[in-house]
Amino acid sequence: MSNKFSWVGSEKDYIDKKYVHSIGRVAIGLFGGNSSAGQYKNEDGCIVWIGEVWEFAAILDAHYSAESAELIIQTLKEYEYELRELLSMPGFHNVQEKLLAIFQSDKFLGQCKKVRGETACLICIRKDNYLWWLSIGDCVAYVFHPDFTALGQFQLNQRQFYEWIGQVNTFEKAVPCFTSGIRELRKGINHIFMATDGLLECPGEPFSNPVDIVEILDVNQVEAAFSLLLNKIEECKVRDSTTMIGWTVDISQQGSIPSDVVQNE
């Protein structure tokens, strides 16, 4: 069984076409947008690696050209062996430091200056009962679980505009701008879901409220849910391309709960 996948819109644009596929336990959904709405190119990209107890997923939303997305995918592939080795170590510190070092290296910064355009980049890594993310730009990630849903908590990162990697590059600044964090997953089924902005900026905004995404994921297998999501934005005549990655994780460990709740049980 394959444990890796990569794609960029310059290879196959999926304009007026939807592609939903699973690589191991991770589902991928691609839609290039509607030509009738004016779409003529797809500059998204994604890469997925699956380990025994972890998943690594990145989505990219470039503009002007797909060259910046191509560069990041090519770079991650170049360091795949080393990153996989770091993923086998406890925690996320080592892999985070390595990714930041790659993006700030003279070699990578020099390559960025040669591409046309720039890309948003969102990387998520799940290991055991924790999820780590690194976000540059306006792609979005969610963790859906009944404990979070009951409190109105859905989104992992906040979308940031005017941040990119590429010809315009946050890592060339005196102080690079990005967001990163770690979330403890809850006991039971957790849905991890990542998407580029086509899903959110669709005419009519059918999925601007995360509750509408949760309702579809809760009653469908991930592949079937992705088909329903893409069918809806196609019907709404979305122009922008949409790339989605998602998977479910069944956590056996009890997550953190308030001390007064523990004492009252």
C-alpha positions in Angstrom: 0.0 0.0 0.0 1.3 3.4 -0.9 2.1 5.7 2.0 2.8 8.9 0.1 1.2 11.2 -2.4 2.1 14.5 -4.0 0.4 16.7 -6.6 0.5 20.2 -8.0 -2.1 21.9 -10.2 0.3 22.6 -13.0 0.6 18.8 -13.6 -3.2 18.2 -13.7 -5.6 21.1 -13.1 -8.9 19.3 -12.5 -10.8 22.3 -13.8 -14.5 21.2 -14.1 -13.4 17.9 -12.6 -13.3 16.5 -9.1 -10.8 14.0 -7.8 -11.3 12.2 -4.4 -8.8 9.5 -3.4 -7.4 7.9 -0.3 -3.8 7.2 0.4 -3.9 4.8 3.3 -5.9 6.4 6.0 -5.7 9.9 4.5 -8.2 11.3 2.0 -7.5 13.9 -0.6 -10.0 16.0 -2.5 -9.1 18.2 -5.5 -11.3 20.5 -7.6 -9.8 23.0 -10.0 -12.8 25.3 -10.1 -15.4 26.0 -12.8 -14.4 27.2 -16.2 -17.8 28.8 -16.6 -16.9 31.1 -13.7 -13.7 32.1 -15.4 -11.2 29.5 -14.0 -8.3 28.6 -16.4 -5.5 27.3 -14.1 -4.9 25.6 -10.8 -2.0 26.7 -8.7 -2.7 24.5 -5.6 -0.5 21.7 -4.4 -0.3 19.1 -1.7 1.9 16.3 -0.3 1.1 13.5 2.2 3.3 11.0 3.9 2.0 8.3 6.3 4.0 6.6 8.9 3.1 3.9 11.3 2.0 6.3 14.1 2.0 9.6 12.3 0.7 11.6 9.3 2.5 14.5 7.6 0.3 16.6 5.3 0.9 19.9 3.5 -1.4 22.0 1.3 -0.3 24.9 -0.8 -2.3 27.7 -2.5 -0.1 29.7 -4.9 -0.9 32.6 -7.2 0.6 34.1 -10.4 2.0 30.7 -11.1 2.3 27.3 -9.5 6.1 27.5 -9.3 6.3 28.3 -5.6 4.1 25.3 -4.8 6.2 23.2 -7.0 9.4 24.4 -5.2 8.1 23.5 -1.7 6.9 20.1 -2.8 10.3 19.4 -4.5 12.1 20.7 -1.4 10.1 18.5 1.0 10.8 15.5 -1.1 14.5 16.3 -1.1 14.4 16.2 2.7 11.9 13.4 3.1 14.3 10.8 4.5 15.6 13.2 7.1 12.2 14.5 8.1 10.9 10.9 8.5 13.7 10.2 10.8 12.9 13.2 12.9 9.2 12.2 13.0 10.3 9.0 14.7 11.6 11.0 17.6 9.5 12.1 20.6 7.6 15.4 20.3 7.7 18.0 17.5 10.7 20.2 18.4 13.2 18.5 16.1 11.0 18.4 13.0 9.8 22.0 13.6 13.4 23.3 13.8 14.4 21.3 10.7 11.5 22.7 8.6 12.2 26.3 9.7 15.9 25.8 9.0 15.1 24.5 5.5 12.8 27.5 4.7 15.5 29.9 6.0 18.4 28.3 4.3 20.4 30.3 1.7 19.8 27.6 -0.9 16.0 27.7 -0.5 15.8 31.5 -0.3 17.9 31.7 -3.5 15.5 29.3 -5.2 12.5 31.3 -4.1 13.9 34.4 -5.8 13.8 32.6 -9.1 10.1 31.6 -9.0 7.1 33.5 -10.3 4.6 34.2 -7.6 4.3 32.9 -4.0 2.2 30.5 -2.1 0.4 30.0 1.2 1.7 26.9 3.0 0.1 24.9 5.8 1.7 21.8 7.2 0.1 19.5 9.8 1.7 16.6 11.6 -0.2 14.2 13.8 1.7 11.9 16.1 0.0 9.8 18.8 -2.6 12.1 20.5 -1.1 15.4 19.4 -1.4 17.5 16.3 1.3 20.1 15.3 0.9 22.8 12.6 3.0 25.4 10.8 1.0 28.0 8.8 2.1 30.7 6.5 -0.8 32.4 4.8 -4.5 31.7 4.5 -5.0 28.0 4.2 -7.0 26.5 7.1 -7.0 23.5 9.4 -9.7 22.2 11.7 -9.9 19.6 14.4 -13.5 18.3 14.9 -14.4 16.4 18.0 -17.6 16.5 20.1 -15.8 18.0 23.1 -14.6 20.9 20.9 -17.8 21.3 19.0 -19.8 21.6 22.2 -17.7 24.7 23.0 -17.7 26.1 19.5 -14.1 25.3 18.9 -13.2 24.2 15.4 -10.3 26.0 13.7 -6.7 25.1 14.5 -5.1 28.1 12.9 -6.1 31.6 12.1 -5.9 32.5 8.4 -3.3 35.2 7.9 -3.2 37.4 4.8 -0.1 39.0 3.3 2.1 36.0 4.2 3.7 33.8 1.6 6.7 31.7 0.6 8.2 32.4 -2.8 9.1 35.5 -4.7 7.5 37.5 -1.8 8.8 35.5 1.1 8.2 35.9 4.9 11.4 34.0 5.6 13.4 36.8 3.9 12.2 39.3 6.5 14.3 40.4 9.4 11.6 38.6 11.5 9.8 35.9 9.6 6.0 35.7 10.3 4.2 32.4 10.7 2.0 30.6 13.2 2.7 27.3 14.8 1.2 25.3 17.6 0.3 22.0 19.1 -3.1 20.6 20.0 -3.9 17.7 22.2 -6.5 15.5 20.6 -9.5 14.2 22.5 -10.4 10.7 23.5 -12.5 9.1 20.7 -12.8 10.1 17.1 -11.0 13.2 15.9 -11.5 14.6 12.4 -8.5 16.5 11.1 -9.4 18.6 8.0 -7.3 21.0 5.9 -8.4 23.1 3.0 -7.3 25.9 0.6 -9.5 29.0 0.5 -11.7 27.9 -2.5 -13.9 26.0 0.0 -14.4 29.0 2.2 -14.7 31.8 -0.5 -17.2 30.0 -2.7 -20.2 32.0 -3.8 -22.9 31.8 -1.2 -20.3 30.7 1.4 -21.9 27.3 2.0 -18.9 26.2 4.3 -17.9 29.5 5.9 -19.4 28.1 9.1 -17.4 25.0 10.3 -20.6 23.5 11.7 -21.7 22.8 8.1 -18.4 20.8 7.5 -18.8 18.9 10.7 -22.3 17.8 9.9 -21.1 16.2 6.6 -18.0 14.6 8.2 -19.9 13.2 11.1 -22.3 11.1 9.0 -20.1 10.1 6.1 -16.8 8.3 5.5 -14.1 10.9 4.7 -14.0 10.1 0.9 -17.8 10.4 0.7 -17.8 13.6 2.7 -15.2 15.1 0.4 -17.3 14.3 -2.6 -20.3 16.0 -1.1 -18.2 19.1 -0.2 -16.8 19.4 -3.7 -20.2 18.7 -5.3 -21.7 21.6 -3.4 -19.0 24.2 -4.3 -19.2 23.1 -7.9 -23.0 23.6 -7.9 -22.3 27.1 -6.4 -20.1 27.9 -9.4 -16.9 28.4 -7.4 -14.1 29.8 -9.5 -11.1 29.3 -7.2 -9.5 25.9 -6.9 -10.0 23.8 -3.8 -7.6 21.3 -2.2 -8.6 19.3 0.8 -6.8 16.7 3.0 -8.5 14.9 5.9 -8.3 11.9 8.1 -9.8 10.5 11.3 -7.8 9.4 14.4 -9.3 7.3 17.2 -7.6 8.3 20.4 -7.6 5.9 23.4 -5.9 8.3 25.9 -8.1 10.5 28.0 -7.5 14.2 27.2 -7.0 16.9 29.7 -10.1 17.7 31.8 -10.6 20.3 34.6 -9.5 19.2 38.0 -12.9 19.9 39.5 -14.6 17.6 37.0 -12.1 14.8 37.9 -12.8 15.3 41.6 -16.5 15.2 41.2 -16.5 12.0 39.1 
